[in-house]
Amino acid sequence: MNRAIGPTIAVLAVVAMIGYAIFGPTGLYAWGDYSQSVEKQRVVLAALTKKQNELKNRVNLLDRRRVDPDLADEYVREKLGVMHPDEVAIPMPPEGDAAAR
């Protein structure tokens, strides 16, 4: 009987490791949850990247060396409170711009 205790403990240890590899928090059953989580995070990342690009574009348009006049006008009117909530600003082409006519 004493000779069977060692192999029995070894078999139980191997079974426990296999069970942990399958059912543990990082096991095979958790793999599906991880892939779903990764897809959700990719959607969030795409939305944040789009927002970041929009903000970069807005910052570039407000650069001190080359300010977009329409954006500057919209920003100043909004911050100073001279634009009504129901007002819509329609950008007009410059008077010397022949391509816009």
C-alpha positions in Angstrom: 0.0 0.0 0.0 2.9 2.4 0.7 4.2 1.9 -2.8 0.9 3.2 -4.3 0.8 6.5 -2.5 3.5 8.2 -4.6 2.1 7.3 -8.0 -1.4 8.2 -6.8 -0.3 11.7 -5.7 1.5 12.1 -9.0 -1.6 11.1 -11.0 -3.8 13.5 -8.9 -1.3 16.3 -9.4 -1.4 15.8 -13.2 -5.2 15.6 -13.2 -5.3 18.8 -11.2 -3.0 20.6 -13.7 -5.0 19.4 -16.7 -8.2 20.5 -15.0 -6.7 23.9 -14.3 -5.5 24.2 -17.9 -9.0 23.5 -19.1 -11.3 25.1 -16.5 -9.0 27.7 -14.9 -9.2 31.4 -15.3 -6.8 31.3 -18.3 -7.9 27.9 -19.5 -9.6 26.7 -22.7 -13.1 27.7 -21.6 -11.9 31.2 -20.8 -10.6 31.6 -24.4 -14.0 32.4 -25.8 -14.6 35.1 -23.2 -11.2 36.6 -24.0 -12.0 36.7 -27.8 -15.3 38.4 -27.1 -13.6 40.9 -24.8 -11.0 41.6 -27.4 -13.6 42.3 -30.1 -15.4 44.7 -27.7 -12.2 46.5 -26.9 -11.4 46.8 -30.7 -14.7 48.5 -31.3 -14.0 50.9 -28.4 -10.5 51.5 -29.8 -11.8 52.3 -33.2 -14.2 54.8 -31.8 -11.5 56.5 -29.7 -9.1 56.6 -32.7 -11.8 58.3 -34.8 -12.4 60.8 -32.0 -8.7 61.4 -31.6 -8.3 62.0 -35.4 -11.2 64.5 -35.3 -9.6 66.3 -32.4 -6.2 66.4 -34.1 -7.8 67.9 -37.2 -9.5 70.5 -35.1 -6.3 71.4 -33.3 -4.5 71.6 -36.7 -7.2 74.0 -38.0 -6.7 76.2 -34.9 -2.9 76.3 -35.3 -1.6 79.9 -34.7 0.4 80.0 -37.9 -2.6 79.1 -40.1 -6.0 79.4 -38.4 -9.0 78.4 -40.4 -11.2 81.5 -40.4 -14.5 79.7 -40.3 -13.6 77.5 -37.4 -12.1 80.4 -35.5 -15.3 82.4 -36.1 -17.5 79.5 -35.0 -15.3 79.0 -31.9 -15.2 82.6 -30.8 -19.0 83.1 -31.3 -19.7 79.9 -29.3 -17.4 80.9 -26.5 -18.5 84.5 -26.3 -22.2 83.4 -26.4 -23.2 85.4 -29.4 -24.5 82.3 -31.2 -28.0 81.2 -30.4 -28.6 77.5 -29.8 -30.9 77.2 -32.8 -28.6 79.2 -35.1 -26.7 77.4 -37.9 -23.4 78.7 -39.2 -23.0 78.3 -43.0 -19.4 78.8 -44.1 -19.1 81.0 -47.2 -16.2 80.9 -49.7 -13.9 83.9 -49.8 -14.9 86.6 -52.3 -11.8 86.1 -54.5 -12.3 82.3 -54.8 -13.3 81.7 -58.4 -13.4 77.9 -58.0 -16.3 78.1 -55.5 -18.5 80.0 -57.9 
